[in-house]
Amino acid sequence: MSIRIRAAVLAVTGLLVAGCTSTGTDTGATTGTPRTTSPAADPKAPAANGLPEALTAQRPEWKPCEAPEGGERPGADWRCASVRVPLDHAKPDGETIPVALIRKEARDKSDRIGSLLFNFGGPGASGIDILPRAAQEYRGLNRRYDLVGFDPRGVRRSAGVVCRDDKETAEAEARTDLTPDTAEEEAALVADGAAFGAGCARRSGTVIPHTTTTNTARDLDLVRHVLGDDRLNYLGFSYGTQLGAAYAHLFPSRVGRTVLDAVVDPTAGTMDHARNQTIGFQRALDSHLKSTGEDPKAGTARIARLLERLDRNPLPVGDRKLTDGLALTGIAVTLYSESSWPLLTSALRQAQSGNGAELLALADSYNDRDESGHYSTQSHSQRAISCADSAERPTPAQAKALLPEFRRLSPVFGAFLAWDTAGWCAQWPVKGERVDPDVSAPGAGPILVVGTTGDPATPYEGAERMAKELGTGVGVLISNEGDGHGAYGTSSCVTRTVDAYFLDGKVPAYGTRCS
């Protein structure tokens, strides 16, 4: 499994960090309350993308929600519905697919602003599953907003992509070396990527040509219209920042109050993204090692030696084995949140003494594998969306050429992320849409862009670039000094700043710093 950008449940849990300063004079600027119609607004009002009346006139039928797979049914104040969207937005009168929604209505109907849509990242995270579990973090926002989650196209209930069954996934996990050392292992890694894509084509061939972020952004605009909102109010984490930026570029005049947290670098292609994550995960590992009193260089060398041993001789764990790839995944997942660092200390100690159970359990949690051996399809959706978005298809030779540099940047993560560039979309059955997306949004209102200095998966520098690319007067950078993937809900300063924007329209000064 790849350690590319993953879901940001971690962005809404964890420790609170106090303190907030500004690098400039706070203008005290506010944005007006978005002009928002009620849920009973005329559904025939023109939609931004000129879709046919059969779609724009939809009224969601809100019903009690079903329990998610392996979870509990959301409470009675949550309701679920779906909206039909074009499978191919170039053919708006053609075949349609559902976009599944979940909603908790605003508590204060008299002071309601409108809907607030969430995307928790991945790509491939299910907003239907995550939002009810995370909703306590947004209780303050729920006073004036309907909280709305959704499964993007290609995810779970929204024509979800399926590529492999559990047996095929387990077999691939056991046989594929994610850091190949021989020509045979290199060929097997690329072959596995090709087999994964072929499985997607067999099982979800109608959907995968259309799982681009651009199409999902167009879906969002129809959802906005059907919900009765003139502008889209939006909170996106991780990959959700890429989606929010795509929406702003396509529909700048319909951007409402928007916040992007744990920001994907819009200027980075496949190679640069892998390089950024190599730096980011090593940076986070160094911080963890320092927190335990260990020299980062020595600690990194110790972990690298463990991975080399596991590459040669995986550790038996029941009827399974802890490989170096699974160990790397287990290490990576703990770096998404500072509150998980003690788990890493314990798991590494156990593995170095010959017990790989803790690291394997951490890898399973990341790979969405339950105790019965069942895997969720989030990784299927993640790859289908990523490979539909990106036109880049790095070759094994190109990946191999990265190894010396990436190993210097991180003896632990470098080889893993270098090889991932070639294995991820290998021989993908669908052409990708583009290399670098255009996220410029001239005419859009202020968009808050939150970057955390110790974020491993979406390093801080990406937030700086996103704020710049959105354009002057649009991107408003907020710098959170801390560790972990995402700041809202973990930094009290960021949370206060974002809430003040969403609830009162107060725009912070560009460069506001939280610590």
Disulfide bonds with the S-S distance in Angstrom:
Cys65-Cys80 2.11
Cys163-Cys200 1.89
Cys387-Cys425 2.00
Cys493-Cys514 1.94
